[in-house]
């Protein structure tokens, strides 16, 4: 927090109109200040280095490398970075992967504005924070007999799965995630083995079934 006692926020979302709405909401709250905005993961990392915000509010659906990659990269630079995910994704596996990457909180965009504001203060204090729908989904999943296959994937494998289902070529995935083509191929094999599928068609069908990507995202419709 800066000298004026305000929580300095980096807002990351690829839609300018959406960011404008969030900024307007947050700026009205006592103690909150949006100091920078980013539209993709590369810009998010650069602005994090430049401004050292108190809290990062991170969307997951970003062009190129997703918010998961941005979270992991930011946490590698500064392990005490405080990151809150604010996403349309309501599947508990997304919250689990975000937590594994280093996020302290996860709030869905269907939540009331008060949930986002409360989570910002919680995350700033170093506390974990989940919106009610995600907390319920995680609790129900833990009560189930079968562990979700997605939960066995690492953050990197989860990110590669997302790009594979978007039909991105291996070379582009390697470039996007700044890893080698061999690493992508190895992860591709491990992903299929962990999820129990034999082909990319089966992988895509499973990803849709598990809400990793819905049909709207596959058609390129923005959230």
N, C-alpha and C positions, 0 to 999 in steps of 0.2 A: 504494500500500500504506500502511496506517495505521501509527501509531507502534509498535504491538505486533508489526509485521512480518507481518500477515495480509493476504491478498488479499481485498478486500471485493467481494462479488458481488451483482448484481441478477439475480434469477431470473424469467424471463418465460415463462409457460405458462398456458393458460386452464383447465387441470384442477387443482383444489386437491389431489386425491389424488396426482396425478403430481408436483406441486411438493413435496409432503410427502416423497415417496420420494427425490427429488433432493436436497432439503435435508438429509435424514438421511444420505445418502451423502457429501455434500460436507463437512458439519460434522465428520465423522470424520477428514477428511484434515488433516494438519498444514499450517498456513498458509492455510487457506480458511475464509471466514466469509460466510454468506448474510445480508446486512443488510436486504434488502427483496425483496418478491415482487409481481409484477404479473400480471393476468389478461387484459389487452388492450393494444393499442398506445398508447392514450391514457394509461392508467395507467402504462405503462412509461416514457413520456416524462416524465410528471410526477415519478415517483420518481427518474428519472435526474437531473433538475434538482435535486431535493431532497437526494439522497444522494451524488451524484458518485462512483459506484462505480468500482472499479478494472477490473472486467470485467463485461460484460453477457452472460448466457446467454439467447439468444433463440430461441423457437419461431417457426415461420413461420405455422402454421395458428392464427390468432387470430380472434375475432369482430370484425366490422367491418374496418378496415384491417389488413392482414396484418403479419407481422413484417418484411417487406421495407420497408414504409412506415415502420415504427418505426425501423429501422436508418438509413434515409436521413434521417429527421427528427433523430435523435440526432446523426448525423455532421454535420448542418448546424449544430447548436448547438455541438458540440465536435469538431473535426476529428480529434483524437487519441484519441477514444473507442475502447476496445478491446472488440469485440463478437464473440462466438462463437455461431454458429447450432447449435442442437441440434434436429433435425427428423426426422420420419418419412419425408420425401421423399428418395428415393434417385436420382432422375433428375439427371444432371449439370447440366442447365440451371438447376435450383434453386440449386445451389452457385455457378454462374456469376453468376446474378442477385444472390445474396446478397453475393458478392465485389464486384460492381459497385456495390451499394448502400453498401458500406463495411465489411463483415464481414471479420475476419482469419482466422476458422476456420469449418469446417463439419464437424460430426460427426452421423452418423445415429443414431437411437434404437435401431437394431438392433446397434450397436457394444457392445463390452464396456465396463464402467464405467471400466476403466483408460484407455481411449481418450479418454473425456470429461475425466478428471482431467488427463491429459497435455496435452490441448489447452488447458485452462484456463491451465496454467503457460506453455505456448508463447505463447498470445495475450497474456498479461500481459507477456511479454518482448518483445512486438511482432513475433513470428514468425508466419508463416502456418501453419495446421495443418488437415489433412484426415484424416478417418477412412479406413481402408484401402479400404473399398468405394467411397467417392466418388473417391478418388485413382485407383483402377483404372478406374472408369467414365469419368472425364475423359480418362484416357490412351487408352482404347479409342475414345472418340469422336473424339479428335484424329487417330487412325490411319484413321478412316473416310474414304471418298471424298467424301461429301456432308456439308456442314456442317448441323448441326441448325438448322431454321428458327427455333426459339425463341431461338437465340443472337443473332439479328438484332434482337430487341426490346430497347428500353430498359427500365430498372427500372419506370418509370411505365407503359409499355405492357404489361409483363408483369403488373403488379398489376391494371390495368384488364381485361386478358384474364381473369384469375381471377374477377373480379366479374361480368363479362359471362356467363361460362359458368355462374355460379351464378344466372343470370337476374335479376340486380339491375337495376332501372330506372336510366336515365341520371341522373336527378335524385339518386337515392340514392348512386350512384357518385361523383358530383361532391361531394356532402356528405361522404361517408366519407373521400375523399382530399383534401378542402379545395381543390378546383380548380373551374373554371367548367364549365358544361354544354357550352359550345362546345369546350373542351379535350377533354372526354370524347368528343364526337362526332368530332373530328378524329383522336384517337388510335384510336378504333374503326375508322375508315376505313383508317388506316395499318396497323393490326394485320392486317386482312383482306388488304390488299395485300401486306404482307410475308410472310404465311403462304400466300398464293396461294389464298384461298377467296373465294367470292362471296356467301355468306349466313351468317347466325348459326347455322343448323343445321349447315352444313359446318364452321364455326368450333368448335362444341361437339364434333363428332365428332373433329376433329383434336386438340383439347385432351385428350380422353379417350385417344386413341391415343398421344399423347406423354406421358401420365401427368401432365399439368398438374392435372387433377382426375380421380380415379377414381370409379367408380360408387358406392362407399360414401360419399364426400364429397358427391356429388350428391344422395344420399338423405337427407343430414343426419346420418349416423351419425358420432359423434365418434371421433377417432383414439384 
